[in-house]
Amino acid sequence: MVHRQVADVVSRIEKLDSNFHQPATIGEATGHPMWSVQMGEPGVGRRVLMTGGVHGDEPASVEAVLQFLEGVTAEDVRHFHFDVIPCVNPSGYERNTRENAAGIDINRSMSDDDVIESVTLRKHIAGQHYDLFFDLHEDYEATGFYMYEAERQEKLLGPQVVEAVKQIGDIDSDENTDEGLDMPLSEGLFRINPAWRSMGWSAYAYFEGAEHAVLPETPSTPWPLQKRVDAHLRVLRLVLDHYTP
């Protein structure tokens, strides 16, 4: 049985360097407040939205976001303004379940007014515009890394990202593609499907107010935790470097 505590996540958020980070609660999740961390001067640099832990049984997504926050540099906050939600689904994180404590998959319920996490997310980004959006995930059925991406002008970085992650581990097999749902573009790369706009968080946030969305998926069964975290961090750094002047 996996035992994880949201209190440990909050403790790490509260210990972040106050010179760079401004943590705050932004609303409710099932049984917990939802935390965000702002970094950088508002109105300065590209705006980046970053989320982890939409599914509670995907701990590498939360850990990668926390490690990113703990390692952020002055150069990062000079070029970007970050809006980071490390753990979207804290009740699921503690229970090690995909769903929240009410048994609801947040990533299938973005337009549902009865899902408090979805309501909190929608309120948080309402009227906002982001240049870049990262939503970190894992897949227990995957054998290797893969990702989803969308960009308004079709300037996709996925092929470069996939090649970079190959230095860490395998790319997922085409046999795991969900026919009719996934929109394959190249090895390990899929388009974010607009059909998910009212249900999935990544699609909702992208179509509501982001220029570029990147959703990396690491394989939670064959890879140890830190290897999955390293893959996520490689993706974040490569894409951010692309946008750094």
PyMOL commands that set and color helices and strands:
alter all, ss='L'
color gray80, all
select helices_A, chain A and resi 6-14+59-70+74-79+90-95+106-108+116-125+158-165+174-176+194-196+201-209+225-243
alter helices_A, ss='H'
color red, helices_A
select strands_A, chain A and resi 21-29+32-39+46-51+80-85+132-135+137-139+146-151+183-186+189-191+212-219
alter strands_A, ss='S'
color yellow, strands_A
deselect
rebuild
show_as cartoon
